[in-house]
Amino acid sequence: MNEEDALKKWLNKQVHQRLIENLQDVDTVIHIKQNDYALLIVDITETELKEILDQLIEHLTSPFLYYSQEIILSFSVGSCMLPNKSNEQINPLYKAKSAMYKAENKKSRKFSIHIAHKEEQLHETSIIEKDLSSALEKNEFCLHYQPQYHIQAKTIKGVETLLRWNHPQLGQVPPSKFIDLAEEQGLMYEILLWMIKEVCHKFSKEKELIISINLSYNQLLEKSFILDVENIINNSQMDPQNICFELTESINIYKRSEVRKILHYLTQQKYNISIDDFGNGYFSFLDFIDLPINTVKFDRVFSSIIASNSKLREIAPDLINIAHKAELEVVVEGIESIEEYRLWEKFQGDFAQGYYISKPLPYESLFSTIIELNKQLN
């Protein structure tokens, strides 16, 4: 072995040692060939990975002392982040090496990261953007219903209507991934009318349940909103008293005169009106005094914070008492355990909604599940 080979062997050993020093016991260092190393790092976030790579490069570029001679090496690092449940079919080592070549062209911070799930997300988003406009026409939307349990009457008395999209390629797409886009593309009003038609078709003979439907400010102010809703109701046997429109934006929006007129008309026609997400941001019962509403819905985050905070638990009965004095019923959203349910039962809440009561259900299994729930929860 000549001196150059001996130096390379020594340097590889030193680099390997420094890599090990900067990693956890569960991580792995592999010397692939010549000057190439592969690291397998598990259970890490993107931010943590960047910090580790910064530290690695700083550590590796510190001088190596070889027989009183300082040797400084340069490094380029490429990495590939692959989540546990990624659908992307890739070779992570290949992607990491491609990222390394990009890093070589950087003047500073000589590392580059390929994140597999971001490519997945971009691909998914492009599919959603392309297919959303035809989803209604192709009958890809469906409705699920989450039961609302009347705490005092000990029975299911309402359901919230929740929109789902059964995409032929992506499977069931949650609303959080397409509602904003549907608003931007001007599709939500037609989707709303379809939802109301579906509810009236399926529940026209139902007299016991109140069916809640989310309603946005923009939908409410559509010029033909009242006429369109009345046409749907008149063509069905649905009783307006069995429909509740849940208002989804800031309360201040609904205090505007043009909106108040529509809300007053709806209540005159016996529709129920609910304020959704009470407790999400600034709120005051004074905001509700002049509004024609029947129900206040406590936001899931707000209700869970109250349940877990001893000081806030002391004022919860007062909040509900104020609502009752204003002739408002209170729906508590996000009930996930029997302990939370018992707490709001003690506070005299009116309705409980959440996974402790039931997950959202397709129409086909709704009524059989309600019968079972009434037996179990009573």
N, C-alpha and C positions, 0 to 999 in steps of 0.2 A: 504494500500500500504506500503510494507516494504521499508527499506532504499535503498536496491539494486534496486528495481523497480523504486523508485523515482529518483535515479541517472541515470538510463537508459533513463527514460523519459526526464530528464533535458538535458542529452547529445544529444539525438536525436533532441531536439528542437534547441540546439546550433549548431549542425552540419547542420541542415536544414537552419538556419539563415546564416551560413558562405557560404553555397552553393549559396544561393540567392544573397549574396553580391558580388559574383564573376561572376555573369551572367548578361546578358542584360534583358531588360524588356520583350522582345519577346521570351525569353527562358523559359523553364518550369522545375520545380523540383518536383518529385513525390517520396514520401516515400512508397516503395513497401511493405516491411515487415522487422521486426526486425532491422538488421543493413544494409539493402540494400536500395539504392537510385537509381533512374533513372533520368537522365537529358536529356532533348530534346533541342538541340542547333541547330539553323537554320542558313543557309546562311554563311557557314564557309569553309575555306580551310584547308587542312591537316596541313600546317605549323601553322596556327592560332589555330587549335585544340590542337596541341602539346604544344603550349605556354600556353593555358588555363589550360590544364591538369597539367602542371608543377606548375602553380600558385595555382591551387586548392589544390594539394597535399601539397604544402608548407604551404598554409593557414590552411588546415585541421589538419596538424601535429603540428601546434603551440599549446602550452599548453592551456588547458581549466582550468579556476580557479573556483573550487567548494568549497565554504566555506573555503577559504584560502589554499585549497589543489590543487596542480597542477596535472592535468590528461593529459597524452599524449596518443593519439590514433594512430594506424597505419591503413593505407588505401591501398587498391588495386583497380585500376580503369581499367575497360575494356570499349572499345567504338566501335561502328560500324558506319562507314560513308556510307551513302546511297545517291547517286546523285538523282536529281529530276526525270531524265528519265532513270532509271536503269531497265533493263529487268530481273535482277536477282530476283528470287522468294525466299525471305529469311524472317526469323523472326529476325528483327534487335536487339530485346532485348535478344534473345537467342545467337546471334553472339557476342553481347557485353559481355554477361556473360562468354562465352567461352574465350573471350579475357582477361577477368578479372582473370580467373584461370591461364592463362599464365603469367599474371603480378605478381601473388603471388609468382612465382618462381624466380623473378628477385631480385637481391641484391640491385639494385638502380633503380631509375626512375620507380616506381611501377605502370606503366600503359602500356597497350597494345591496339593497334588499328587494327580493321578489316576494310578493305576498299573494299566495294562491287564491285566498278567499276574496281578495279585492277584484281579481280578474273574474271570479265567479259572479260577484255582485254586479260588476259592470255588464257582464253577459246577461244576467237575469234582468237587470234594469232595461237593457235595450229590447229584450223580448217583451217585457211589460209595456213599454212605450209603444211598441209596434202593434201589439195585439189588443190593447185595452179598448180602442175605439170600436172594435167589432165584437167585443165580448157579450154585450147585451143582445145583439142581433143573433149571435150563435147560441144563445141560451146557456151561457157558461156561468152566470151568477146563480147563487142559491142563498137561501136565508136560514140561519139558525136562530134559536130562541133560548134565552137564558131565563129560567124561572125566578120570580120574585116572591118570597115567602112572607105572608102577613104575620108578623110576630104575635100580635094579640089574638087574631082569629085562628091561628095555628093551621093555616092552609095556604096553598099557592093561589094567589089572586091576580098575578100579572106575569108578563114575560117581556123582555127587551129583545127587539128584532135586531139581529146582527148580520151584516152583509159578508158573504164569502164569494171567492172567485175560484171555480174549479178549472184551472188552466190545463189543457191537454198535454202540455210538455212539462210545466213546472209543478203540477199538482195543485193542492189548495193554497192559494195566495192570500195571506192575511190582509185586512183592510189597510193596515199601516203602510203597506208597500204600494198601494195604488189610489187611495182616496184623494190625496193632495194632487196627484197627477190628473185624476178624473176631474177635479175642480178646475185645474189649469186648462184642460182640454174642453171644458164646458159640457161635460157628460153627466155631472152629478144630478142635475134636475131630472133628466130622463130616467136615471137609475132610481131616484126617489119615487117617481110616479110608478115605476115598475114594482118597487117594494110595496107601495100602498095597494096596488092592484093585487099582488100576491097575498098580502095580509087579508084583504077583503074577500078574496076567493076562498082562502083556507079557513077563515074564522068567522064567516058571515053568520053562522048559526050559533056561534059561541056567545053566551050571555054572561058568563061568570068571570072570564079573564079580561084584564085591560092589556092591550097590546101597545107597547111603546115603540115609537119610530123616531130615530134621530133626525133633526131638522136644523139646517144651517140658516144663517142670516140671509145669504144669497138666494137660497131656495125659497125662503119665506117671501122675499121681495120680488120674485118672478111675477110679471104682470098677470099671468094667467093662473097663478097658484090657486086662488080660491075657486075659480071656475073648474080647473082641472080636478081638484080634490072632490068638489061636489058632484062632478060627472061620474067619477069612480064610485063614490058612495051611492049615488042614485041608481047606478047600474048593478048594485049588489044589495044584499039584505043586511049589510053591516050597520050596526048602530054606532053613531059617533061617540056615544058614551063609553064605548069599549076601545076607543083609540086614544092614545096619549102621545102628543108630539113633544119630544125632548129637545130643548133648545141648547145648542152645543157651544156657543161662544160666550164672550164676556157679557156680563149682565148689562153693562152700560149701553151696549148696542141695542138691546131690546127696550130701552127707555125712550128711544126716539119716537116721535109722534106717529110717523107712517107705519112703524112696526107695531106700536101699541094698538092702532086701529084694527090691524089684521088680527092680533091676538084677542082683542075684545070680541071681534066677530066670531072667531073660532069658539070661544067659550060660550057665546050666545047660542051657537049651534050644538052645544053640549060636548064638544071635544075637551079632553083633558090636556093641560099644559104643564110641563115640568121643566125646572131649571136644572141642567146637568152640571156635574163637576163643581158643586158648591164646596168652597174651601181651597180651590186651586187658584192661588193668587189672592188679590184683595177681595174681600167680600163684606157685606153688611146686610142684615135683615131689612134695614131701611130701604135698600134698593128694591125690595120686593113688594113694599106696601101698596104701591099704586099699579102693580102689574097683575093682570088677570091670570094667575097661575094657581095650580092645585097642589103641586108637589115640589119639594126640594130634594135633590139627590146629592148626598155627601160623597165627594170624590174619594176613590179607593185609597189614595195616598193619605189624604186628610183623615179618613176614618182609622187607618192603621196607625198613624202617628198618635191620635187620641188614645187608641187602645193600649199603646206601649208607653205613654207618658203619664205619670201619676198626677202631675199638676193639671194637665189638659183633661184628664178623666173627670176631675172635679167640676169642670165647667160644661161638660157634654150634656148632662141633664138639663142645664139652663138653656143651652142652644135648642134642644128639642122642645122644651117648654115654650120658648119664644115662638118657635115655628107653629106649634099647636095653637097658641093664642092668636096667631095671624091666620088661623084656619088652613094651615099647610100640613100635608103629610110629609114624613121624612123617609126616604129610601136610603139605606146605608149600603154602599157598594164595596166590594172587595172583602167580604166576609170569608176568611179562609180556614177558620178553625172553630170548634165548639166553644172554646174560651171566648173568642171574639163575639160569637153569636150570643152567648149568655150575658156578656157585658152590655151589648146594645139592647137586649131584652130587658135587662135591669134598668137601662136608661129610658125605656118606653119608646124606642124607635118603632116606626110603623112597618116598614118592609126591610127584609134582609136579602141581599143579592151577592153572590160570589160562589166560589168553587166548593165551599162547605155545603151550600144548598144544592147546587148542581152546576156542572159545566154547560155551555151552550149546546143545544140539542137540535138535530134535524127534526122537521115536522113529523116525520114518520114515527119517531119514538117519543115525541113530546108528551102525549096524553097518558100513555102507559107509565112513563116515568113520573109524571105528576101524581098519579094514583099511588105509586110506591113511595114517593117523597112525603105525601100527606100522611101515610101510615108511619113512616120512619121518624118524621120530625115532630109528630104530634105527641 
